[in-house]
Amino acid sequence: MTEESLPADSPPSLVAADLIRDEARRAPDKPGVYRMYGEDGACLYVGKARSLKKRILQYAQGRFHTQRIGLMVSLTRSMELVVTASETEALLLESNFIKKLKPRFNVVLRDDKSFAELMIRRDHRAPQVRKHRGAHTLKGDYFGPFASTWAVNRTLTTLQKAFLLRSCSDSVYETRTRPCMLHQIKRCSAPCTGLISLDDYGALVDEAEAFLRGKSRAVIGRLSREMQAASDAMDFEQAARVRDRIRALSAIAMENSVTAESVAEADVFALHSDGGQACVQVFFYRAGQNWGGRAYFPRVDRSDTDPEILAAFLGQFYEDKPVPRQILSNVVPHEKDLLEEAFSMKAKVADGRRVVSVERPQRGDRKALVDHALTNAREALGRKMAETSAQSKILDEVCEAFGLDSRPERIEIYDNAHISGSNAVGGMVVAGPEGFRKNQYRKFNIRGEVLTPGDDYGMMREVMRRRFTRLVKDEDEGEAVERPDLLLIDGGAGQLAEVQAVLADLGLDDILAVGVAKGPDRDAGKEHFFMPGKPPFMLPLKSPALYYIQRLRDEAHRFANGAHAKRRSMDIKRNPLDEIEGVGPGRKKALLHAFGSAKGVSRAAVVDLEKVEGVSHALAERIHAFFRKA
C-alpha cells in the first residue's frame, strides 16, 4: 500500500501505520536491514533485524519504548528492505548505511576521518618510509593508526634520526647524483648515491620495522652493543653516531610506552554522556606504545542508553578502519557478542586469522587505561557543553541580525583567491552550532574559459553555479543532503547580486545570502552587510555576532588563500615534459634519469634523445620541437 491509496485527509499516524502494516505483510522472515524515509525523501532511520517481518510488525502494532520512536514511525512514508545472509552481515550493512545517510533518528558519528599511518614501502630496492592515509593499495608494512598528524610526524622524524631511512620519492631517488640535505643533517644514509650498500640499508629497514612492532628493547640492545664495539675499536665518531640513534629511540619509547604489559594492540574507548550529549574518547595502543587519541561527539538523543550509543558508535567507527585484536571500554556495548562476531569477520577478511574481543576490564592495568580515557571524555564533554552554550547565544544574535526564523544549523562562507586572475580558486567553509566542519570544506578551481582574468563577479558566479547545481542534482536523486541556512559572501552588492541570480535560476530563493564587505581601509569592525531588499548596515562594534562573522570570513579567506597558494606552487613545479604528448610517467622518468633535468632534456639533440629507452625517432623529434617552438 502506498500513501496515495489512502484518503487525502488521512492523519499522518494512520498513513504511517497502514504503510508499515503493508510492509510487514510482505517482509521476509529473514535477517536484514530496513530504512525508513520521510515525506521529503530524507532517511529517518536505519535498523537491522534478525527477522525483518517480526521487527516491522512491532512498529505496526504501535508499541514504542519512547515518544521519539513514535514520532519517527508517524513521519515514515516509505520503507526499503535489504535481506542479508546473517544478522552479523546486517550489522555491518547497517553501520555502512548510517554513516552514509546520517539518518535523523539514529546515533550518528560526526566529523569522522581517516587516520594517518606510517608505511615502509617494499616495492623498491631501497624501501621508503612515509606517511600514508587511505586504503592499503601499495606493497609494504603499515603501522598505525596515529591520532594526529603531529604524532605521525614526530615518529617519522624519530625514525629518520634513528634508522636513517629515506623519505624522498622514487623520482627524486633515481635522479640524485649527490647526497641531499637530509644526509647532511644525519637523517638519511643516502642509499641513492651508494654511500651505504643496499644490504646494509636493508638491515636498517628491518631494525625500523622491529621497533615499530614493539621490539624497541631488542633494537636498543643491539645498538648498544654496536656502540660499545665501536668504542672498543677507538672509532669514536661511529660510536657517537650510534649513541645519537639510541637517544632518539629511547626518547620516543619512554614517551609513548604503556605500563600495561597485557596491551600489545588495543583501542581504548570511554563514553561519558550528560544532558543529552555524549563524548567518546578513543586512544590507540600499538606495539606497547600509545599512538595518541581523539574525542568524538556523536549525535545522540536523551532516550539513547550508553550501551546503545557505544554499540552504534563502534559499528560506524570501524566501518572503514582496521579492527585491533582488543577493544576495551568502560561500557559493555549493546549486543556485544554480535559486535565481536562482526568485527572478527571483518578482521578475517583483512588478514585471515584474527579474533576480536570487546571487553570491559574490571581491575589492573587495562582498567587504568580505560579510566584515563574516561577522565579525558568527561573533561572534553564539559568543555564542549560550555562552548555550545556560548555558541548558542552567538547564533541567536546572528539570527536576530539577519532576520532568520531560527538558529542557522549550517552556514556556508565563500571567498575567492587569485593573483591577477591566475590560478583562481574559490573556497567554501562550513560552520554550525558545533563549530567549523572542516570535513565539508570545498575548493573550486575556477575554470571558466570566457572569464576575464580578475573578474571576481564571474568567479563567484561559477562557484555558486557549480556548488548549487550539485546540491539540486543530489536532491533530485534522493541523496541525503544538507541545505545551508545562511550564505556569507566575501563582497558587497555586486557579489551578492551574482549569488542571488544563480540561486533564483536554480529555484533556491529560500536560501538567505548576505554580503560582507570590508570597511574603509579594510578595518575589521567596520564591515558593511548587504541583504536583499535592505540598505547596507553595520553591526555594533562590540557585538559578539560581529566577532563571530569576522572569524568565519577570516577562515574562508585563509582556506581560499591556502588552496590558491598550493595550486600556484603546483603550477610552478609542473615539469615541461608533462605537456608533451606521448611522454608518460615511465618515459619521463627515463628522460630525467638520462639527462638529469628537464633543462638537460631541452638541450639534447634528436640523436641523443633516441638513445633513451622507450623513445622512438618520432617522439624524439616531437620532444626536440617542443622545446624549440616559438
SEPA-778451 format. One record per residue (C-alpha): x, y, z; residue in three letters. Coordinates in nm, 3 decimals, padded with zeros to 5 digits. Example, Ala and Ser with C-alpha at 12.3 -4.5 7.8 and 13.67 -1.06 7.14 Angstrom:
// SEPA-778451
R         u         v         w    aa
R    01.230   -00.450    00.780   Ala
R    01.367   -00.106    00.714   Ser
This chain:
// SEPA-778451
R         u         v         w    aa
R    00.000    00.000    00.000   Met
R    00.133    00.346   -00.081   Thr
R    00.034    00.678    00.065   Glu
R   -00.157    00.772   -00.247   Glu
R   -00.401    00.484   -00.195   Ser
R   -00.527    00.636    00.131   Leu
R   -00.783    00.916    00.163   Pro
R   -00.630    01.260    00.118   Ala
R   -00.736    01.372    00.465   Asp
R   -00.590    01.071    00.647   Ser
R   -00.385    01.176    00.953   Pro
R   -00.008    01.110    00.933   Pro
R   -00.021    00.843    01.203   Ser
R   -00.281    00.645    01.004   Leu
R   -00.080    00.680    00.684   Val
R    00.234    00.550    00.856   Ala
R    00.056    00.268    01.039   Ala
R   -00.113    00.132    00.725   Asp
R    00.208    00.160    00.525   Leu
R    00.410   -00.026    00.790   Ile
R    00.142   -00.299    00.824   Arg
R    00.155   -00.345    00.447   Asp
R    00.536   -00.370    00.458   Glu
R    00.515   -00.622    00.742   Ala
R    00.287   -00.849    00.538   Arg
R    00.540   -00.858    00.254   Arg
R    00.861   -00.860    00.460   Ala
R    01.058   -01.188    00.469   Pro
R    01.125   -01.373    00.794   Asp
R    01.499   -01.333    00.736   Lys
R    01.780   -01.114    00.873   Pro
R    01.840   -00.783    00.703   Gly
R    01.840   -00.403    00.715   Val
R    01.542   -00.169    00.685   Tyr
R    01.540    00.203    00.603   Arg
R    01.254    00.437    00.687   Met
R    01.203    00.750    00.475   Tyr
R    01.000    01.066    00.538   Gly
R    00.779    01.274    00.312   Glu
R    01.072    01.468    00.165   Asp
R    01.265    01.153    00.079   Gly
R    01.518    01.200    00.360   Ala
R    01.617    00.888    00.552   Cys
R    01.471    00.892    00.903   Leu
R    01.613    00.571    01.046   Tyr
R    01.825    00.268    00.957   Val
R    01.788   -00.050    01.158   Gly
R    01.884   -00.416    01.145   Lys
R    01.686   -00.719    01.250   Ala
R    01.724   -01.093    01.289   Arg
R    01.378   -01.114    01.133   Ser
R    01.263   -00.822    00.920   Leu
R    00.899   -00.937    00.940   Lys
R    00.892   -00.950    01.321   Lys
R    01.071   -00.619    01.365   Arg
R    00.841   -00.431    01.127   Ile
R    00.536   -00.591    01.291   Leu
R    00.650   -00.437    01.622   Gln
R    00.635   -00.094    01.463   Tyr
R    00.294   -00.169    01.309   Ala
R    00.149   -00.271    01.649   Gln
R    00.232    00.073    01.789   Gly
R    00.421   -00.047    02.099   Arg
R    00.705    00.207    02.127   Phe
R    00.956    00.242    02.408   His
R    00.987    00.620    02.366   Thr
R    00.795    00.912    02.220   Gln
R    01.087    00.965    01.983   Arg
R    01.032    00.627    01.818   Ile
R    00.660    00.701    01.794   Gly
R    00.737    01.030    01.618   Leu
R    00.974    00.852    01.381   Met
R    00.706    00.598    01.285   Val
R    00.442    00.870    01.236   Ser
R    00.674    01.053    00.992   Leu
R    00.751    00.742    00.785   Thr
R    00.620    00.747    00.428   Arg
R    00.817    00.463    00.268   Ser
R    01.048    00.177    00.360   Met
R    01.326   -00.012    00.187   Glu
R    01.442   -00.359    00.291   Leu
R    01.769   -00.541    00.222   Val
R    01.795   -00.913    00.306   Val
R    02.133   -01.041    00.430   Thr
R    02.274   -01.386    00.488   Ala
R    02.310   -01.335    00.863   Ser
R    02.247   -01.086    01.142   Glu
R    02.622   -01.020    01.151   Thr
R    02.621   -00.905    00.789   Glu
R    02.312   -00.696    00.869   Ala
R    02.505   -00.519    01.147   Leu
R    02.790   -00.429    00.912   Leu
R    02.550   -00.310    00.641   Leu
R    02.352   -00.106    00.896   Glu
R    02.669    00.078    01.003   Ser
R    02.752    00.148    00.639   Asn
R    02.407    00.295    00.569   Phe
R    02.406    00.509    00.887   Ile
R    02.747    00.653    00.808   Lys
R    02.642    00.733    00.451   Lys
R    02.285    00.859    00.506   Leu
R    02.317    01.014    00.857   Lys
R    01.950    00.945    00.948   Pro
R    01.772    01.183    01.181   Arg
R    01.674    00.924    01.444   Phe
R    01.998    00.721    01.461   Asn
R    02.304    00.775    01.676   Val
R    02.540    00.928    01.418   Val
R    02.919    00.953    01.430   Leu
R    03.010    01.305    01.319   Arg
R    03.339    01.453    01.196   Asp
R    03.487    01.113    01.123   Asp
R    03.804    01.096    00.917   Lys
R    04.076    00.857    00.819   Ser
R    04.382    00.843    01.044   Phe
R    04.740    00.877    00.932   Ala
R    04.968    00.573    00.933   Glu
R    05.337    00.510    00.883   Leu
R    05.430    00.295    00.588   Met
R    05.752    00.122    00.490   Ile
R    05.723    00.066    00.116   Arg
R    05.854   -00.270   -00.001   Arg
R    05.820   -00.225   -00.379   Asp
R    06.162   -00.060   -00.422   His
R    06.517   -00.183   -00.376   Arg
R    06.567    00.092   -00.114   Ala
R    06.242    00.091    00.091   Pro
R    06.098    00.431    00.169   Gln
R    05.934    00.537    00.498   Val
R    05.647    00.785    00.469   Arg
R    05.306    00.894    00.596   Lys
R    05.001    00.725    00.448   His
R    04.624    00.771    00.451   Arg
R    04.354    00.558    00.295   Gly
R    04.341    00.205    00.157   Ala
R    04.642   -00.028    00.173   His
R    04.696   -00.050   -00.202   Thr
R    05.076   -00.033   -00.208   Leu
R    05.302   -00.321   -00.113   Lys
R    05.458   -00.257    00.225   Gly
R    05.425   -00.265    00.603   Asp
R    05.166   -00.034    00.761   Tyr
R    05.181    00.091    01.120   Phe
R    04.907    00.289    01.289   Gly
R    04.669    00.449    01.331   Pro
R    04.817    00.771    01.470   Phe
R    04.556    01.002    01.617   Ala
R    04.711    01.324    01.486   Ser
R    04.937    01.448    01.210   Thr
R    05.167    01.581    01.482   Trp
R    05.208    01.232    01.631   Ala
R    05.291    01.066    01.300   Val
R    05.530    01.348    01.201   Asn
R    05.714    01.317    01.530   Arg
R    05.750    00.940    01.490   Thr
R    05.862    00.980    01.128   Leu
R    06.131    01.229    01.233   Thr
R    06.249    00.989    01.504   Thr
R    06.273    00.703    01.255   Leu
R    06.481    00.921    01.024   Gln
R    06.717    01.012    01.308   Lys
R    06.742    00.658    01.446   Ala
R    06.746    00.446    01.130   Phe
R    06.847    00.694    00.858   Leu
R    06.574    00.577    00.619   Leu
R    06.496    00.772    00.305   Arg
R    06.171    00.964    00.277   Ser
R    06.217    01.100   -00.077   Cys
R    06.001    00.995   -00.370   Ser
R    06.125    00.738   -00.622   Asp
R    06.171    01.001   -00.893   Ser
R    06.394    01.212   -00.666   Val
R    06.584    00.899   -00.559   Tyr
R    06.656    00.798   -00.917   Glu
R    06.787    01.140   -01.024   Thr
R    07.017    01.213   -00.727   Arg
R    07.385    01.242   -00.809   Thr
R    07.499    01.358   -00.465   Arg
R    07.358    01.331   -00.111   Pro
R    07.077    01.570   -00.018   Cys
R    07.040    01.794    00.286   Met
R    06.876    01.515    00.491   Leu
R    07.201    01.321    00.473   His
R    07.396    01.629    00.584   Gln
R    07.181    01.665    00.897   Ile
R    07.209    01.290    00.967   Lys
R    06.852    01.186    00.883   Arg
R    06.925    00.969    00.579   Cys
R    07.200    00.720    00.497   Ser
R    07.195    00.823    00.125   Ala
R    07.137    00.487   -00.047   Pro
R    07.060    00.691   -00.362   Cys
R    07.431    00.768   -00.413   Thr
R    07.573    00.442   -00.281   Gly
R    07.708    00.581    00.049   Leu
R    07.551    00.274    00.209   Ile
R    07.513   -00.065    00.044   Ser
R    07.162   -00.190   -00.022   Leu
R    07.225   -00.487    00.212   Asp
R    07.325   -00.257    00.499   Asp
R    07.033   -00.028    00.421   Tyr
R    06.801   -00.330    00.429   Gly
R    06.930   -00.410    00.777   Ala
R    06.832   -00.058    00.889   Leu
R    06.484   -00.111    00.744   Val
R    06.447   -00.438    00.934   Asp
R    06.551   -00.265    01.259   Glu
R    06.293    00.010    01.200   Ala
R    06.022   -00.249    01.139   Glu
R    06.118   -00.435    01.458   Ala
R    06.100   -00.111    01.656   Phe
R    05.753   -00.027    01.518   Leu
R    05.635   -00.378    01.606   Arg
R    05.721   -00.319    01.971   Gly
R    06.068   -00.475    01.988   Lys
R    06.231   -00.149    02.097   Ser
R    06.434   -00.308    02.379   Arg
R    06.590   -00.560    02.143   Ala
R    06.674   -00.290    01.888   Val
R    06.825   -00.059    02.151   Ile
R    07.021   -00.355    02.292   Gly
R    07.175   -00.432    01.953   Arg
R    07.265   -00.066    01.903   Leu
R    07.423   -00.051    02.250   Ser
R    07.645   -00.347    02.166   Arg
R    07.734   -00.183    01.833   Glu
R    07.826    00.141    02.014   Met
R    08.043   -00.047    02.264   Gln
R    08.221   -00.234    01.985   Ala
R    08.294    00.093    01.802   Ala
R    08.422    00.248    02.124   Ser
R    08.648   -00.051    02.194   Asp
R    08.786   -00.019    01.840   Ala
R    08.864    00.350    01.911   Met
R    08.615    00.453    01.637   Asp
R    08.462    00.728    01.848   Phe
R    08.287    00.905    01.560   Glu
R    08.092    00.589    01.479   Gln
R    08.020    00.535    01.848   Ala
R    07.882    00.890    01.873   Ala
R    07.658    00.835    01.571   Arg
R    07.515    00.517    01.721   Val
R    07.473    00.695    02.056   Arg
R    07.260    00.963    01.889   Asp
R    07.043    00.694    01.733   Arg
R    06.995    00.528    02.074   Ile
R    06.893    00.861    02.228   Arg
R    06.632    00.922    01.958   Ala
R    06.479    00.577    02.005   Leu
R    06.484    00.592    02.385   Ser
R    06.310    00.930    02.386   Ala
R    06.008    00.817    02.187   Ile
R    05.997    00.472    02.351   Ala
R    05.980    00.626    02.700   Met
R    05.734    00.900    02.600   Glu
R    05.485    00.662    02.439   Asn
R    05.535    00.348    02.648   Ser
R    05.237    00.176    02.809   Val
R    05.261    00.034    03.161   Thr
R    05.004   -00.236    03.086   Ala
R    05.210   -00.532    02.970   Glu
R    04.895   -00.714    02.852   Ser
R    04.812   -00.438    02.599   Val
R    05.012   -00.500    02.283   Ala
R    04.741   -00.397    02.036   Glu
R    04.416   -00.237    02.151   Ala
R    04.182    00.056    02.102   Asp
R    04.053    00.201    02.429   Val
R    03.712    00.372    02.430   Phe
R    03.544    00.565    02.709   Ala
R    03.190    00.702    02.684   Leu
R    03.055    00.982    02.901   His
R    02.705    01.122    02.846   Ser
R    02.529    01.412    03.015   Asp
R    02.241    01.645    02.931   Gly
R    02.151    01.477    02.604   Gly
R    02.510    01.498    02.474   Gln
R    02.786    01.238    02.465   Ala
R    03.161    01.218    02.423   Cys
R    03.356    00.910    02.321   Val
R    03.731    00.930    02.385   Gln
R    03.949    00.683    02.195   Val
R    04.317    00.601    02.241   Phe
R    04.522    00.380    02.009   Phe
R    04.777    00.141    02.156   Tyr
R    05.007   -00.043    01.920   Arg
R    05.329   -00.237    01.982   Ala
R    05.320   -00.140    02.351   Gly
R    05.304    00.232    02.270   Gln
R    05.036    00.499    02.294   Asn
R    04.991    00.644    01.945   Trp
R    04.752    00.918    02.052   Gly
R    04.379    00.970    02.091   Gly
R    04.084    01.182    01.993   Arg
R    03.748    01.285    02.136   Ala
R    03.427    01.235    01.935   Tyr
R    03.085    01.389    01.992   Phe
R    02.826    01.166    01.822   Pro
R    02.473    01.293    01.761   Arg
R    02.253    01.126    02.022   Val
R    01.909    01.158    02.181   Asp
R    01.829    01.183    02.552   Arg
R    01.650    00.848    02.532   Ser
R    01.957    00.663    02.398   Asp
R    02.127    00.445    02.660   Thr
R    02.505    00.430    02.695   Asp
R    02.526    00.068    02.566   Pro
R    02.320    00.165    02.258   Glu
R    02.532    00.476    02.194   Ile
R    02.861    00.286    02.218   Leu
R    02.739   -00.003    02.000   Ala
R    02.626    00.238    01.725   Ala
R    02.949    00.436    01.757   Phe
R    03.175    00.130    01.731   Leu
R    02.990   -00.003    01.427   Gly
R    03.032    00.325    01.238   Gln
R    03.386    00.389    01.364   Phe
R    03.523    00.061    01.226   Tyr
R    03.317    00.070    00.906   Glu
R    03.626    00.193    00.714   Asp
R    03.910    00.124    00.960   Lys
R    04.112   -00.188    01.053   Pro
R    03.998   -00.352    01.376   Val
R    04.255   -00.433    01.650   Pro
R    04.262   -00.757    01.844   Arg
R    04.129   -00.594    02.162   Gln
R    03.866   -00.325    02.213   Ile
R    03.849   -00.200    02.573   Leu
R    03.572    00.025    02.703   Ser
R    03.406    00.148    03.021   Asn
R    03.063    00.041    02.891   Val
R    02.954   -00.301    02.767   Val
R    02.804   -00.220    02.426   Pro
R    02.459   -00.338    02.326   His
R    02.472   -00.679    02.152   Glu
R    02.840   -00.722    02.242   Lys
R    02.859   -01.080    02.111   Asp
R    02.720   -00.975    01.775   Leu
R    02.971   -00.689    01.753   Leu
R    03.258   -00.926    01.829   Glu
R    03.138   -01.165    01.561   Glu
R    03.104   -00.884    01.305   Ala
R    03.445   -00.735    01.385   Phe
R    03.611   -01.077    01.379   Ser
R    03.456   -01.145    01.039   Met
R    03.581   -00.808    00.915   Lys
R    03.932   -00.873    01.053   Ala
R    03.946   -01.220    00.898   Lys
R    03.872   -01.067    00.560   Val
R    04.176   -00.846    00.614   Ala
R    04.433   -01.099    00.738   Asp
R    04.253   -01.433    00.754   Gly
R    04.320   -01.516    01.117   Arg
R    04.222   -01.265    01.383   Arg
R    03.957   -01.289    01.650   Val
R    03.843   -00.959    01.802   Val
R    03.731   -00.921    02.163   Ser
R    03.529   -00.636    02.314   Val
R    03.591   -00.614    02.690   Glu
R    03.516   -00.401    02.993   Arg
R    03.816   -00.453    03.225   Pro
R    03.735   -00.465    03.596   Gln
R    04.082   -00.432    03.751   Arg
R    04.450   -00.395    03.681   Gly
R    04.646   -00.200    03.422   Asp
R    04.386   -00.232    03.147   Arg
R    04.121   -00.074    03.372   Lys
R    04.365    00.208    03.444   Ala
R    04.387    00.277    03.071   Leu
R    04.006    00.288    03.043   Val
R    03.980    00.513    03.350   Asp
R    04.235    00.750    03.196   His
R    04.026    00.765    02.877   Ala
R    03.708    00.826    03.081   Leu
R    03.870    01.123    03.257   Thr
R    03.953    01.270    02.918   Asn
R    03.597    01.207    02.796   Ala
R    03.443    01.386    03.097   Arg
R    03.669    01.688    03.057   Glu
R    03.616    01.705    02.679   Ala
R    03.236    01.692    02.715   Leu
R    03.247    01.962    02.983   Gly
R    03.443    02.192    02.751   Arg
R    03.212    02.110    02.462   Lys
R    02.896    02.190    02.659   Met
R    03.042    02.522    02.774   Ala
R    03.136    02.612    02.418   Glu
R    02.794    02.504    02.290   Thr
R    02.618    02.729    02.540   Ser
R    02.825    03.031    02.433   Ala
R    02.785    02.938    02.066   Gln
R    02.406    02.919    02.103   Ser
R    02.394    03.276    02.235   Lys
R    02.608    03.399    01.943   Ile
R    02.389    03.220    01.688   Leu
R    02.083    03.379    01.847   Asp
R    02.240    03.719    01.780   Glu
R    02.323    03.620    01.419   Val
R    01.963    03.506    01.383   Cys
R    01.837    03.844    01.507   Glu
R    02.082    04.045    01.294   Ala
R    01.978    03.880    00.969   Phe
R    01.610    03.813    01.045   Gly
R    01.629    03.433    01.041   Leu
R    01.338    03.233    01.183   Asp
R    01.567    03.002    01.381   Ser
R    01.933    02.943    01.462   Arg
R    02.130    02.851    01.149   Pro
R    02.240    02.488    01.161   Glu
R    02.465    02.521    00.856   Arg
R    02.644    02.839    00.746   Ile
R    02.848    02.841    00.425   Glu
R    03.109    03.112    00.374   Ile
R    03.263    03.183    00.032   Tyr
R    03.577    03.365   -00.078   Asp
R    03.789    03.371   -00.396   Asn
R    04.167    03.397   -00.427   Ala
R    04.389    03.473   -00.727   His
R    04.677    03.689   -00.846   Ile
R    04.577    03.897   -01.147   Ser
R    04.330    03.625   -01.237   Gly
R    04.587    03.343   -01.246   Ser
R    04.541    03.017   -01.053   Asn
R    04.198    03.137   -00.940   Ala
R    04.039    02.931   -00.662   Val
R    03.705    02.958   -00.483   Gly
R    03.681    02.841   -00.124   Gly
R    03.377    02.721    00.072   Met
R    03.396    02.696    00.451   Val
R    03.117    02.540    00.658   Val
R    03.024    02.618    01.019   Ala
R    02.742    02.526    01.254   Gly
R    02.650    02.511    01.623   Pro
R    02.939    02.271    01.684   Glu
R    03.198    02.498    01.518   Gly
R    03.382    02.465    01.190   Phe
R    03.303    02.147    00.995   Arg
R    03.635    02.105    00.818   Lys
R    03.548    01.773    00.657   Asn
R    03.289    01.963    00.450   Gln
R    03.516    02.241    00.323   Tyr
R    03.535    02.254   -00.057   Arg
R    03.763    02.427   -00.306   Lys
R    03.669    02.514   -00.663   Phe
R    03.940    02.552   -00.925   Asn
R    03.799    02.831   -01.143   Ile
R    03.799    02.702   -01.499   Arg
R    03.560    02.935   -01.685   Gly
R    03.724    02.989   -02.024   Glu
R    03.518    03.301   -02.106   Val
R    03.604    03.477   -01.779   Leu
R    03.816    03.789   -01.797   Thr
R    04.123    03.745   -01.573   Pro
R    04.045    03.903   -01.238   Gly
R    03.665    03.902   -01.292   Asp
R    03.560    03.848   -00.928   Asp
R    03.190    03.858   -01.016   Tyr
R    03.231    03.590   -01.281   Gly
R    03.436    03.373   -01.044   Met
R    03.171    03.392   -00.773   Met
R    02.902    03.314   -01.031   Arg
R    03.090    02.999   -01.140   Glu
R    03.146    02.882   -00.782   Val
R    02.780    02.931   -00.690   Met
R    02.653    02.755   -01.002   Arg
R    02.879    02.453   -00.951   Arg
R    02.801    02.426   -00.579   Arg
R    02.424    02.456   -00.602   Phe
R    02.375    02.269   -00.929   Thr
R    02.532    01.975   -00.747   Arg
R    02.300    02.028   -00.448   Leu
R    01.990    02.029   -00.671   Val
R    02.113    01.718   -00.856   Lys
R    02.172    01.529   -00.530   Asp
R    01.826    01.625   -00.401   Glu
R    01.664    01.509   -00.726   Asp
R    01.842    01.173   -00.693   Glu
R    01.719    01.127   -00.335   Gly
R    02.061    01.176   -00.173   Glu
R    02.069    01.291    00.190   Ala
R    02.199    01.647    00.155   Val
R    02.200    01.935    00.399   Glu
R    02.091    02.275    00.269   Arg
R    02.265    02.582    00.410   Pro
R    02.053    02.815    00.622   Asp
R    02.279    03.114    00.555   Leu
R    02.539    03.208    00.292   Leu
R    02.805    03.465    00.379   Leu
R    02.972    03.611    00.071   Ile
R    03.300    03.800    00.090   Asp
R    03.199    04.108   -00.108   Gly
R    02.943    04.381   -00.148   Gly
R    02.628    04.444   -00.351   Ala
R    02.777    04.327   -00.681   Gly
R    02.892    03.991   -00.545   Gln
R    02.559    03.944   -00.369   Leu
R    02.364    04.015   -00.690   Ala
R    02.555    03.740   -00.874   Glu
R    02.481    03.492   -00.596   Val
R    02.110    03.581   -00.588   Gln
R    02.084    03.543   -00.966   Ala
R    02.227    03.189   -00.952   Val
R    02.004    03.086   -00.659   Leu
R    01.695    03.223   -00.833   Ala
R    01.784    03.042   -01.155   Asp
R    01.809    02.712   -00.966   Leu
R    01.489    02.767   -00.765   Gly
R    01.672    02.814   -00.435   Leu
R    01.542    03.163   -00.349   Asp
R    01.463    03.048    00.005   Asp
R    01.835    03.034    00.095   Ile
R    01.942    03.364    00.251   Leu
R    02.265    03.518    00.117   Ala
R    02.443    03.807    00.289   Val
R    02.735    04.007    00.151   Gly
R    03.013    04.102    00.394   Val
R    03.217    04.396    00.263   Ala
R    03.533    04.511    00.438   Lys
R    03.514    04.856    00.591   Gly
R    03.710    05.168    00.496   Pro
R    04.084    05.095    00.483   Asp
R    03.983    04.731    00.530   Arg
R    03.941    04.791    00.904   Asp
R    03.799    04.499    01.099   Ala
R    03.488    04.603    01.287   Gly
R    03.366    04.843    01.020   Lys
R    03.223    04.580    00.788   Glu
R    02.909    04.665    00.592   His
R    02.646    04.396    00.543   Phe
R    02.432    04.366    00.229   Phe
R    02.099    04.180    00.226   Met
R    01.833    04.152   -00.044   Pro
R    01.584    04.439   -00.025   Gly
R    01.766    04.622    00.255   Lys
R    02.008    04.915    00.263   Pro
R    02.365    04.830    00.377   Pro
R    02.405    04.825    00.755   Phe
R    02.669    04.769    01.023   Met
R    02.664    04.573    01.347   Leu
R    02.763    04.726    01.683   Pro
R    03.139    04.738    01.721   Leu
R    03.146    04.510    02.028   Lys
R    02.875    04.273    01.907   Ser
R    02.963    03.904    01.963   Pro
R    02.783    03.831    01.633   Ala
R    03.023    04.068    01.454   Leu
R    03.328    03.896    01.601   Tyr
R    03.182    03.559    01.505   Tyr
R    03.122    03.664    01.143   Ile
R    03.476    03.806    01.127   Gln
R    03.608    03.466    01.236   Arg
R    03.403    03.291    00.969   Leu
R    03.520    03.534    00.700   Arg
R    03.886    03.505    00.809   Asp
R    03.865    03.125    00.799   Glu
R    03.722    03.136    00.446   Ala
R    03.998    03.380    00.347   His
R    04.265    03.152    00.498   Arg
R    04.125    02.844    00.325   Phe
R    04.090    03.009   -00.017   Ala
R    04.438    03.162    00.001   Asn
R    04.588    02.829    00.106   Gly
R    04.421    02.648   -00.186   Ala
R    04.540    02.922   -00.422   His
R    04.898    02.902   -00.292   Ala
R    04.901    02.525   -00.333   Lys
R    04.770    02.550   -00.688   Arg
R    05.025    02.819   -00.773   Arg
R    05.305    02.607   -00.626   Ser
R    05.198    02.306   -00.831   Met
R    05.188    02.525   -01.140   Asp
R    05.543    02.646   -01.074   Ile
R    05.669    02.292   -01.016   Lys
R    05.498    02.149   -01.325   Arg
R    05.753    01.975   -01.544   Asn
R    05.751    02.079   -01.913   Pro
R    05.774    01.711   -02.007   Leu
R    05.418    01.665   -01.872   Asp
R    05.288    01.872   -02.164   Glu
R    05.442    01.659   -02.440   Ile
R    05.209    01.404   -02.598   Glu
R    05.350    01.053   -02.571   Gly
R    05.566    01.122   -02.264   Val
R    05.408    00.935   -01.975   Gly
R    05.549    00.867   -01.627   Pro
R    05.780    00.589   -01.750   Gly
R    05.939    00.782   -02.036   Arg
R    05.955    01.098   -01.824   Lys
R    06.149    00.906   -01.558   Lys
R    06.384    00.761   -01.819   Ala
R    06.449    01.105   -01.975   Leu
R    06.519    01.268   -01.639   Leu
R    06.747    00.982   -01.541   His
R    06.939    01.017   -01.870   Ala
R    06.972    01.398   -01.877   Phe
R    06.933    01.495   -01.510   Gly
R    06.657    01.755   -01.553   Ser
R    06.403    01.896   -01.795   Ala
R    06.658    02.163   -01.885   Lys
R    06.902    01.889   -01.981   Gly
R    06.635    01.727   -02.199   Val
R    06.570    02.063   -02.369   Ser
R    06.935    02.088   -02.473   Arg
R    06.959    01.733   -02.611   Ala
R    06.976    01.662   -02.983   Ala
R    06.733    01.425   -03.154   Val
R    07.003    01.158   -03.188   Val
R    07.068    01.172   -02.811   Asp
R    06.700    01.157   -02.726   Leu
R    06.661    00.844   -02.939   Glu
R    06.912    00.662   -02.720   Lys
R    06.676    00.677   -02.422   Val
R    06.480    00.356   -02.368   Glu
R    06.123    00.387   -02.496   Gly
R    06.183    00.700   -02.706   Val
R    06.124    00.646   -03.078   Ser
R    06.258    00.868   -03.356   His
R    05.917    01.034   -03.398   Ala
R    05.887    01.102   -03.024   Leu
R    06.243    01.233   -03.010   Ala
R    06.160    01.483   -03.287   Glu
R    05.842    01.585   -03.104   Arg
R    06.035    01.645   -02.779   Ile
R    06.307    01.837   -02.965   His
R    06.049    02.053   -03.145   Ala
R    05.855    02.120   -02.824   Phe
R    06.149    02.298   -02.662   Phe
R    06.222    02.499   -02.975   Arg
R    05.875    02.619   -03.063   Lys
R    05.828    02.992   -03.094   Ala
